[in-house]
Amino acid sequence: MLSPVEPGPSVVVCSTCRHSAEMREDEDGRRGGALLAEAMRGLQAADPELQGVAVQEMPCLFACQRHCTVAVRAPGKLGYVLGDFAPDDDAARAILEYAVRHAASEEGQVPYREWPQGVKGHFITRTPPEGFVGT
């Protein structure tokens, strides 16, 4: 069930997430999470500033009441689950820009003023890194 990946900053995309609240798949039968991951990789290929964060896919992040859900993580930092994105380039860019700032932060806390507009209102949970809790 688990596959090893290189450690480091990443965005884990739920590859089986719904396309939207209304639609499970697009007209070609593709899930929203798979489309969002594809959009992220396309943006990374064109923009070196977005390449420092791996885009990884995993079937089902168990946030099934939401759609296009991602987990932003990096070793030793707070992690975040975000959702309800459109599977498009705008959402992909906002997520990757946030993930780059997250990776550069000391503990995984990005000041609100630095959040891309496209991630505001999309946060679902915050998770502590292994071996730590918040104070």
N, C-alpha and C positions, 0 to 999 in steps of 0.2 A: 504494500500500500504506500510506503514512503520510498522516494527515490532520492539519492544524495545529490546535492547541488553545491557549487562552490560557495564558501562562506563569504559574506560581504553584503553591502547594501543591495536591497532588491525590492521590487514590487511583484507580489504574487497575485496573479489574476485568476479569478474563478472562471475557468474555461467553459463551464457548463451553465453559467448565469444566464438568466432570461435576457432577451433583447431589450425589453422595456416592461413596465408594469402591465401593459396590455398584451404584449406579444412574447411568446416563448422564443421564436426564431424569426429571422428576417425572411423575405420572400424567396431567398435561395436556400433556406433551411439551416442557416448558420446562427449559432448562439451569440448573444451580445458579448459575453466574456471573451470568446475567441476573436471576435471582431475588434474588441478593445485592445487585446494583446497585439494583434496584427498592426493596429494603428500606432501603438507605442513603438514597436520595432521599426516601423517605417520612419517615424520621427527621429528615432535614434540614428538611423542610417544617414539622415540628412543633417543632423545637428550634434556635433561632437560634445557640446556641453551637457547633453542628456545621456551620454553613453556610460557614465560612471555608476549607473544603477542597473543591475540585471533585471530583465523582465522574465519572470518565470510563470508557468501555468500549473494549476492544480485543479482537478475536478472537485467542485463543491466545497466552498468555505463555510457552509452551514448558515448562511445569511439569506435563506431562501425567501424571506418576506421582502427582500430588496432585490435589485437587479444591478448587473455590472459592478460587482463587488471586488475590491482589491485589499490586500494587506501590505502595508509599507513597513519594512523592517530593516534592521542593521544590528550587528553584534554589539551587545552591551547598551543598547538604546531602547527607549520606549517604542513600542510598535503601535500601529493604528490600523483599524479596519474602516474603510470608507465604501460607500455604495450609492446607488441610484444615479449612476452616470449614463449618459448616452454613449453608445459605442462609436465615438467619432474622434477626429483629430483634436478638437478643442479640449475635450475631456482628457484625452491621452496626454496632451501637452501639460495641462494643469497638474495632473497626477505626477508626471515625471519631474516637473519643476519643483513640486513640493518634495518629492523623494530625494532630489539632489540636495535641497536645503536641509532635509532631515538627516541625510548622511553626513553633511558638513557640521551639524550641530554637535554639541558636547554630549548631551544625554538623550537626544531625540525630540527635544522640544523646540519647535520653530516659532518664533514670535509671530503673533497674529498678523501684525502689519506686513510680514513677509510672505503670508500665504497667498498663492495665486487665487484670484477671484473664483476660478472654476472648482476649487475644492471646498470653499466655504459652504456650510450646510450639508456636507456629505459625510461627516465623521459619524461612525457608529459606536466604536469602542476604542479604548486605549488599553494596551497590555504591557505589564512590566517585563523587562528582560529577565531571563533566568538568573536567579541568585540575588535579585533586588526587588524591593517594593518602594513606593513613593513615600515621602515623609511630609 
